[in-house]
Amino acid sequence: MKKVSRRAKSTCCKVLMACTALAFTVGAQEAVSAPGPQPKYVFFFLGDGMSNSQIQATEAYLTTVNGGSAMKATDLLKPANRLNMSKMPVQGMQTTFDSFALMTDSASSATAFACGLKTVSGTIGKNETKATSYKSIAQLAHEAGKKVGILSSVSLDHATPAAYYASVNSRSEMNEIGRQMANTGYEFFGGGGLAQPTGTTNVMALLTTNGYEVKNTRTDILDLKNNPQDKVVCINPWLQDAAAMPYAIDKPNTNLSLAEMTDVAIANLSDENPAGFFIMVEGGKIDWACHANDAKATIGDMLDFDAAIGEALEFYNQHPNETLIIVTGDHETGGMTVGHATTGYAANYGALVPQTMSFQKFETLWAPHEAANEGTVCASPSSSNLENDETVMNWLQNDFGLVYSTLNDFQKQKLEDAYDKSMCETNDNSAAENTFLYSGYNPFSVTMTHILNEKASIGWTSYSHTGVPTPVFAKGRVAQTFAGFYDNTDIAKRLAQVMALPALPVQK
């Protein structure tokens, strides 16, 4: 047998590597191409503050409440314990940084998703110099004849929904955002209300002038499923904070869930329009719960968000060859981790089950209690102020499942410090320690949820956003386009391509 020279081997290796690289390149090009007709119906689901940790924690909790163990793979892998999103067949990953920040905010990340454009935190629909405005994928879809629906569990003039119809230098210009919303002509808005309906513009009056009907009762909103209207704004009857829907854990029966609102939007938009629709749904309060480090509130809104995805999947089952569903998060919030220093490799998600309310609802109970009792408590400093407050001790046990007598000394001291800081505005900690422990939240509520989360084996590193990449899930027509690892701006660009819209970004 003839001996092959080292140079020949090297040449063969180089040729093989080149062929392999070419194969991957061709595969990547094929993944981004859009064979066949574009999808008629497009859903884009955005979990604000959602990344892998929020997904895994929710599935661990779901496994637990369904009677399984969050420490057994056989239980975690059961379809009933998986979220709709994580069972979707096409999966990818996207980076979230903006022009000048590894940790993006929701305005710049939403601009990336909507306009295919990097910008600075706080800016919506404009480039990093704020000199040029850009059209969103929703605007382009509307110009192409598609009906458009914009839904969010926070206010409709908040950063994420705004990126799909507005261009402003700052997300705080909410009255101007509302004015631009009223002038879109989009067929459906739903979820929360408007944080700044008055100012330079009376947004509600402008909506009426422009032909919109505003509905704010459960009955009237649900009636749209049988009697759709051309231009409608659906606002939940009870808004909890900053014109946002309540956390799912706090939802009254008079309200619609995000999933129910999505069902209404689908019914209202899926008529005989030959161009179909584009629907953007934001689970906005996932982010807010994570900012506050409240795992149970986070999980509640994750489940509602995933149920909204379930409504889209039901529609997909009726139109499998015409529907595209994409799910992702804009960034991770809170530095949520699945695991904690005090629990090692254990997981006890049953510890979260007894929590009956969000931190937000608890703080509405705390405020009048503090006003009525702070003079008495603070007049006589004691290391047992908390133990002597029967009302708070009952909340601790009955609404958060923390039995004081079972806590260790460190946990008891943390609660006492938080109680004193909340009730008396002072404790034994330094100012720096208090900032680190509580940020801007009610010290007692955030300490309760921290201890509860630690028992479940959930940790937090921040009260802000983090810079980790977030997953992408897709199903339906040309879903394979969204496989792989790419930048957040590529989602909008690929979406425009598969929808046969102008290549992004597009100047206004």
VOGU-3710 file (C-alpha; in Angstrom, 3 decimals, decimal comma):
1> mkkvsrraks> 0,000/0,000/0,000  1,352/3,398/-0,985  2,180/5,618/1,963  0,284/8,909/2,033  2,485/11,916/2,616  1,971/14,334/5,497  1,361/17,136/2,952  -1,319/15,061/1,195  -2,996/14,338/4,532  -2,944/18,035/5,351
11> tcckvlmact> -4,456/18,888/1,963  -7,212/16,300/2,442  -7,979/17,665/5,885  -8,213/21,203/4,548  -10,533/20,110/1,754  -12,721/18,216/4,250  -12,868/21,212/6,572  -13,765/23,499/3,685  -16,536/21,159/2,559  -17,852/20,921/6,109
21> alaftvgaqe> -17,805/24,697/6,475  -19,611/25,014/3,157  -22,229/22,531/4,291  -22,866/24,524/7,491  -23,000/27,749/5,473  -25,528/26,303/3,052  -27,520/24,926/5,967  -27,550/28,334/7,620  -28,665/29,990/4,388  -31,418/27,451/3,963
31> avsapgpqpk> -32,551/28,033/7,542  -32,998/31,743/6,875  -34,694/31,315/3,503  -38,474/31,271/3,234  -39,505/28,459/0,891  -43,045/28,605/-0,379  -45,720/31,163/0,494  -45,282/33,379/3,531  -47,378/32,740/6,669  -50,772/34,398/6,636
41> yvffflgdgm> -51,136/34,484/10,418  -48,172/35,524/12,569  -47,940/35,518/16,364  -45,023/37,065/18,236  -45,005/36,310/21,978  -42,614/38,284/24,139  -42,030/37,309/27,767  -40,579/40,469/29,279  -37,805/39,501/31,704  -38,046/35,837/30,695
51> snsqiqatea> -35,076/33,583/30,070  -34,185/29,950/30,766  -34,348/30,235/34,563  -37,914/31,536/34,550  -38,922/28,708/32,208  -37,233/25,959/34,231  -38,534/27,281/37,564  -42,071/27,390/36,188  -41,846/23,835/34,891  -40,444/22,662/38,247
61> ylttvnggsa> -43,351/24,351/40,029  -45,843/22,877/37,560  -44,362/19,431/38,111  -44,788/19,844/41,860  -48,408/21,038/41,821  -49,248/18,224/39,395  -48,145/15,718/42,011  -44,627/14,989/40,771  -41,161/15,732/42,072  -39,000/18,576/40,789
71> mkatdllkpa> -36,024/16,315/41,525  -37,079/13,472/39,209  -36,339/13,656/35,510  -39,194/11,303/34,698  -41,624/13,753/36,300  -40,062/16,911/34,867  -40,170/15,442/31,357  -43,861/14,536/31,398  -45,686/16,574/28,741  -48,226/17,810/31,306
81> nrlnmskmpv> -45,385/19,374/33,282  -43,823/21,169/30,307  -44,772/24,597/29,056  -46,285/25,062/25,607  -43,280/27,095/24,557  -40,633/24,543/25,500  -42,463/21,814/23,581  -42,332/23,760/20,324  -40,217/21,950/17,701  -37,863/24,746/16,609
91> qgmqttfdsf> -35,570/26,354/19,161  -32,897/29,015/19,050  -31,053/31,523/21,210  -30,609/35,279/20,864  -28,294/37,875/22,374  -29,984/40,823/24,085  -27,452/43,673/24,424  -28,203/47,077/22,943  -25,912/49,694/21,381  -24,082/50,619/24,572
101> almtdsassa> -25,299/48,236/27,283  -24,773/44,538/27,909  -27,889/44,702/30,083  -30,536/46,158/27,780  -33,772/47,802/28,831  -37,183/46,980/27,394  -37,299/49,998/25,079  -34,106/49,202/23,200  -34,802/45,455/23,143  -38,337/46,009/21,837
111> tafacglktv> -36,933/48,322/19,160  -34,610/45,488/18,137  -37,532/43,048/17,863  -39,887/45,504/16,182  -37,547/47,499/13,912  -34,478/45,267/13,483  -32,367/48,051/14,927  -29,912/48,490/17,808  -30,453/51,616/19,883  -29,773/53,010/23,354
121> sgtigknetk> -31,686/52,073/26,468  -34,836/54,123/26,922  -35,283/54,924/23,230  -38,165/53,550/21,158  -38,254/53,220/17,383  -35,216/55,438/16,786  -31,527/54,864/16,216  -28,844/55,462/18,844  -28,431/59,136/17,856  -32,202/59,605/18,139
131> atsyksiaql> -32,044/61,433/14,807  -33,992/58,962/12,666  -37,288/57,116/13,224  -37,979/53,632/11,913  -41,049/51,613/11,022  -41,910/48,525/13,012  -42,717/45,093/11,660  -46,322/45,723/12,770  -46,523/48,958/10,776  -45,134/47,260/7,683
141> aheagkkvgi> -47,530/44,334/8,126  -50,430/46,762/8,414  -49,341/48,587/5,257  -49,271/45,198/3,531  -52,921/44,630/4,445  -52,626/42,507/7,578  -54,764/43,283/10,572  -52,701/44,045/13,681  -53,267/43,284/17,347  -51,072/44,564/20,202
151> lssvsldhat> -51,572/43,029/23,648  -49,751/43,489/26,944  -50,296/42,754/30,608  -48,766/46,150/31,405  -50,015/49,483/30,094  -50,480/49,780/26,342  -48,224/52,865/26,265  -45,385/50,982/27,978  -42,021/50,382/26,291  -42,583/46,996/24,648
161> paayyasvns> -45,987/47,547/23,015  -44,935/51,094/22,102  -42,077/49,838/19,924  -44,628/48,312/17,555  -46,271/51,631/16,740  -44,310/54,601/18,157  -41,014/56,452/17,776  -39,880/58,610/20,716  -36,607/59,704/22,251  -37,634/58,425/25,680
171> rsemneigrq> -39,996/55,721/26,876  -41,164/58,185/29,547  -42,983/60,199/26,832  -46,040/58,041/27,407  -48,642/60,638/26,480  -46,947/61,098/23,095  -46,736/57,310/22,748  -50,474/57,137/23,394  -51,112/59,781/20,743  -49,183/57,736/18,201
181> mantgyeffg> -51,073/54,619/19,281  -54,419/56,298/18,580  -53,237/57,219/15,069  -52,060/53,737/14,024  -55,333/52,408/12,692  -54,433/49,009/14,157  -57,524/46,892/14,668  -56,991/45,609/18,225  -55,301/46,731/21,433  -55,825/44,824/24,668
191> ggglaqptgt> -54,632/44,171/28,214  -53,723/47,049/30,520  -54,760/50,666/30,196  -52,873/53,880/29,524  -50,408/55,205/32,089  -50,569/58,789/30,763  -53,896/59,209/28,959  -53,880/62,989/29,490  -51,292/65,695/28,934  -50,605/67,420/25,655
201> tnvmallttn> -53,093/64,985/24,122  -56,288/63,511/25,541  -55,578/60,038/24,221  -58,967/58,540/25,081  -60,747/61,328/23,215  -58,439/60,920/20,235  -59,132/57,185/20,155  -62,846/57,903/19,956  -62,310/60,531/17,241  -60,306/58,012/15,229
211> gyevkntrtd> -63,074/55,416/15,335  -61,953/53,224/18,223  -64,390/51,813/20,736  -62,984/51,349/24,219  -64,315/48,368/26,154  -63,541/47,845/29,835  -65,873/45,192/31,196  -65,363/41,459/31,008  -68,740/40,924/29,354  -68,219/43,562/26,668
221> ildlknnpqd> -64,725/42,356/25,846  -65,744/38,694/25,598  -68,651/39,702/23,340  -66,080/40,540/20,659  -65,561/36,814/20,079  -69,021/36,683/18,489  -69,345/40,294/17,367  -65,931/41,498/16,167  -65,279/45,176/15,582  -62,929/46,940/13,217
231> kvvcinpwlq> -61,101/49,116/15,761  -61,216/48,345/19,458  -59,239/48,932/22,648  -59,899/46,396/25,424  -58,836/47,489/28,911  -59,270/45,200/31,900  -61,717/46,578/34,484  -59,260/46,444/37,412  -55,726/47,726/36,935  -53,365/47,026/39,804
241> daaampyaid> -50,416/49,376/39,408  -49,258/51,888/36,782  -52,310/51,084/34,613  -51,183/47,451/34,320  -53,192/44,270/34,657  -52,850/42,649/38,088  -50,412/39,826/38,581  -52,091/36,541/37,664  -51,922/35,466/41,325  -54,046/38,533/42,227
251> kpntnlslae> -56,506/38,481/39,302  -60,175/39,034/40,244  -62,878/37,122/38,414  -64,087/40,350/36,794  -60,830/40,609/34,818  -59,639/38,733/31,747  -56,373/36,846/31,894  -53,746/37,474/29,226  -54,745/34,130/27,712  -58,415/35,130/27,542
261> mtdvaianls> -57,493/38,489/25,997  -55,428/36,651/23,381  -58,386/34,426/22,584  -60,544/37,529/22,065  -57,907/39,131/19,825  -57,689/36,019/17,644  -61,452/35,846/17,248  -61,693/39,558/16,493  -58,925/39,536/13,875  -59,335/36,174/12,144
271> denpagffim> -62,129/37,034/9,733  -61,947/36,693/5,975  -59,166/39,252/5,568  -57,091/37,702/2,754  -53,820/39,063/4,176  -54,361/37,595/7,653  -52,992/39,191/10,820  -49,973/39,998/12,970  -50,442/39,720/16,741  -47,865/40,727/19,348
281> veggkidwac> -48,496/39,550/22,912  -46,319/40,716/25,809  -46,217/39,047/29,207  -45,015/42,286/30,757  -45,471/41,581/34,443  -43,094/38,622/34,392  -40,455/41,343/34,348  -42,051/43,348/37,156  -42,283/40,297/39,412  -38,652/39,448/38,729
291> handakatig> -37,563/43,010/39,509  -39,150/42,480/42,932  -37,615/38,981/43,285  -41,063/37,408/43,787  -40,834/33,896/42,346  -44,471/32,899/42,917  -45,776/36,032/41,181  -43,275/35,394/38,376  -44,461/31,824/37,929  -48,118/32,873/37,951
301> dmldfdaaig> -47,550/35,305/35,095  -45,357/32,788/33,273  -48,244/30,306/33,346  -50,712/32,920/32,087  -48,301/33,936/29,322  -47,855/30,294/28,337  -51,626/29,789/28,342  -51,843/32,683/25,863  -49,390/30,766/23,672  -51,770/27,822/24,046
311> ealefynqhp> -54,537/29,912/22,457  -52,291/30,547/19,452  -51,490/26,842/19,238  -55,199/26,035/19,117  -55,527/28,456/16,214  -52,483/26,856/14,586  -54,181/23,459/14,754  -56,962/24,891/12,587  -54,561/26,623/10,167  -51,304/24,635/10,330
321> netliivtgd> -50,057/25,582/6,857  -50,696/29,305/7,263  -49,615/30,082/10,836  -46,268/31,015/12,373  -45,751/31,312/16,146  -42,580/32,761/17,680  -41,864/32,988/21,418  -38,932/34,663/23,154  -37,894/36,968/25,998  -36,394/40,430/25,636
331> hetggmtvgh> -33,897/39,978/28,478  -33,614/38,209/31,813  -34,610/40,111/34,953  -33,471/39,628/38,531  -30,636/37,209/37,895  -32,997/34,361/38,793  -31,183/31,095/39,429  -32,462/27,543/39,749  -30,563/26,633/42,895  -29,425/28,325/46,109
341> attgyaanyg> -26,445/28,197/48,472  -28,622/27,052/51,378  -30,252/24,121/49,562  -27,401/22,540/47,618  -28,817/20,138/45,038  -32,290/19,940/46,586  -35,423/21,490/45,103  -38,566/22,125/47,124  -41,013/24,011/44,925  -43,834/22,993/47,227
351> alvpqtmsfq> -42,611/25,799/49,485  -44,102/28,287/47,007  -47,579/26,776/46,960  -48,918/28,481/50,139  -48,198/32,015/48,855  -51,605/33,549/48,097  -50,686/37,031/46,856  -47,991/38,995/45,092  -45,621/41,377/46,824  -47,671/44,189/45,254
361> kfetlwaphe> -50,933/43,156/46,878  -49,150/42,584/50,199  -47,788/46,116/50,110  -51,325/47,506/49,762  -52,179/45,667/52,991  -48,986/46,792/54,675  -49,440/50,530/54,081  -52,554/51,045/56,271  -51,182/48,650/58,894  -47,969/50,659/59,063
371> aanegtvcas> -49,850/53,940/59,326  -51,921/52,632/62,210  -49,102/51,020/64,181  -45,732/52,617/63,482  -46,001/55,062/66,398  -46,612/52,296/68,884  -43,971/49,926/67,525  -41,269/52,511/67,008  -41,785/54,092/70,401  -40,260/51,050/72,097
381> psssnlende> -37,403/49,513/70,056  -37,119/45,789/70,631  -35,539/42,740/69,058  -38,994/41,155/69,017  -41,105/43,872/67,394  -42,127/41,439/64,668  -43,142/38,659/67,054  -45,350/41,103/68,932  -47,233/42,090/65,763  -49,955/39,465/65,501
391> tvmnwlqndf> -51,331/40,763/62,189  -48,003/40,541/60,390  -47,217/37,163/61,930  -50,547/35,883/60,547  -49,730/37,244/57,069  -46,335/35,596/57,277  -47,833/32,179/57,951  -51,244/32,235/56,279  -50,377/34,070/53,055  -46,723/33,157/52,548
401> glvystlndf> -46,444/29,784/54,284  -43,566/30,818/56,565  -43,995/29,381/60,056  -41,877/31,634/62,243  -40,963/28,945/64,775  -39,419/26,770/62,044  -37,091/29,496/60,746  -33,430/29,592/61,708  -31,907/32,467/63,682  -30,459/34,102/60,575
411> qkqkledayd> -33,838/34,126/58,824  -35,564/35,478/61,937  -33,002/38,272/62,220  -33,430/39,165/58,554  -37,186/39,428/59,048  -36,787/41,530/62,186  -34,397/43,921/60,441  -36,790/44,204/57,514  -39,764/44,760/59,809  -37,963/47,537/61,699
421> ksmcetndns> -36,852/49,184/58,454  -40,363/48,981/56,989  -42,213/50,071/60,104  -39,740/52,464/61,734  -37,528/53,459/58,778  -34,447/52,340/60,697  -32,710/49,134/61,749  -29,254/47,914/62,777  -27,966/47,697/59,183  -25,883/50,316/57,436
431> aaentflysg> -27,425/52,339/54,608  -25,362/50,330/52,100  -26,619/47,045/53,546  -30,226/48,185/53,312  -29,791/49,255/49,692  -28,268/45,885/48,857  -30,973/43,937/50,707  -34,105/45,826/49,704  -33,379/48,149/46,757  -36,503/50,322/46,434
441> ynpfsvtmth> -38,992/47,673/47,561  -40,829/47,260/50,839  -38,146/45,639/53,027  -40,508/43,214/54,697  -42,222/41,964/51,541  -38,966/41,434/49,647  -37,399/39,656/52,646  -40,387/37,329/52,929  -40,193/36,356/49,273  -36,408/35,941/49,449
451> ilnekasigw> -36,694/33,478/52,342  -39,562/31,654/50,665  -37,683/31,440/47,369  -34,533/30,182/49,106  -36,563/27,372/50,671  -37,698/26,393/47,185  -34,066/26,595/45,941  -34,394/29,796/43,922  -31,848/32,592/44,133  -31,600/36,152/42,807
461> tsyshtgvpt> -28,572/38,299/41,993  -30,189/41,579/40,984  -33,217/43,860/41,099  -32,448/44,876/37,526  -31,964/43,240/34,117  -29,110/40,850/33,384  -27,256/40,272/30,125  -27,715/36,553/29,475  -28,971/35,375/26,065  -32,583/34,244/25,950
471> pvfakgrvaq> -34,227/31,304/24,162  -36,399/31,459/21,062  -39,134/28,946/20,281  -41,037/28,621/17,012  -43,690/26,498/15,374  -45,528/26,552/12,084  -44,921/27,956/8,643  -41,145/28,485/8,011  -40,471/28,076/11,750  -37,016/26,652/10,956
481> tfagfydntd> -35,994/30,208/10,047  -35,629/30,911/13,768  -33,301/28,053/14,684  -29,716/28,831/15,649  -27,839/31,444/17,668  -28,202/35,050/16,552  -28,770/38,650/17,622  -32,137/40,010/18,751  -32,283/42,307/15,705  -32,149/39,213/13,489
491> iakrlaqvma> -35,583/38,134/14,730  -37,208/41,192/13,167  -35,126/40,899/10,017  -35,953/37,227/9,538  -39,587/37,874/10,337  -39,770/40,606/7,708  -38,185/38,224/5,216  -40,610/35,364/5,800  -43,574/37,790/5,734  -42,369/39,208/2,393
501> lpalpvqk> -42,062/42,700/3,885  -39,347/45,273/3,094  -35,955/44,421/4,559  -35,411/46,007/7,977  -34,575/48,563/9,191  -36,926/50,879/7,262  -36,893/54,621/7,892  -40,173/56,424/8,414
//
